[in-house]
């Protein structure tokens, strides 16, 4: 399985394309999908795909003269790992200080507050 802690920001952008595609995807398709947000040449994307292959985050299948890439690592698993890593690194693994920080530095909408209350109630019911 993928070495989660070592997936870079650039590699995660390639992963997002593969997750959205929902089917095996060629390098050319990845380059096209990133064209609006990244000014990467095909060689750069190939390098990133190669790194992701080596890390086990994706797999490749040969289709005639090209390769089609598919994620092995799910987006949900990656998000879970990244979220836990952020909490541990920035807030000692605790969620409450993270929420407090956002509440102090960003205006929470009524909808945000209602959703947070609902989530806390659900978590409390699970105990």
Secondary structure, 3 states (H helix, E strand, C coil): CCCHHHCCHHHHHHHHHHHHHCCCEEHHHHHHHHCCCCCCCHHHHHHHHHHHHHHCCEEEEEECCEEEEEECCCHHHHHHHHHHHHHHHHHCCCHHHHHHHHHHHCCCCHHHHHHHHHHHHHHHHHC
